[in-house]
Amino acid sequence: MEEQSPFEAFDLQNKPLKRRRKLLPLWIKVFIWIFFFAAFVSILFLAFGFYLNTINLSIYGLKTEDVYTPTGIFTCILYLYKGAVSYGLWFEKDWGPKAGIIDAFVGFLVCISVMVIIPFFTTPHFNLRLEILILIPYLRSMQKLEYSWKRT
């Protein structure tokens, strides 16, 4: 009769029945890696932005050429948050889908403010942001994923 070591019992006890990563659709996996890279680059921009002349940062219609402006810092914070969401989803953290839902709502708020509110303070024009069309299925996927994530 073969005895089971305490380490094997621990591994069997803490191993999830099904990998949560397999619940992620392929298109979300692609965006996870894109935002891992974007978060890393935004860290570099924040650290070494003084040495660079111009940097083109853009997300959800927010555009800037200087990291150390309010728009530049906010853009970098958005990329860092998206990197944190990517980490939570890729490494199967319990908070991953909830952070993704918050990320989608923040994206909606920023897109709507760039489309509707900001044009009243600058040159009046309507700017349709196509990112909002990706945010709708992203939000829906995160809501479905949150339910499935809890069951595994």
Secondary structure, DSSP 8 states (H G I E B T S, - for coil): -----HHHHHHHHHS-SS-GGGGS-HHHHHHHHHHHHHHHHHHHHHHHGGG-S---EEETTEEES-TTSHHHHHHHHHHHHHHHHHHHHHTT-TTHHHHHHHHHHHHHHHHHIIIIIHHHHSS------THHHHHHHHHHHHHHHHHHHHH-
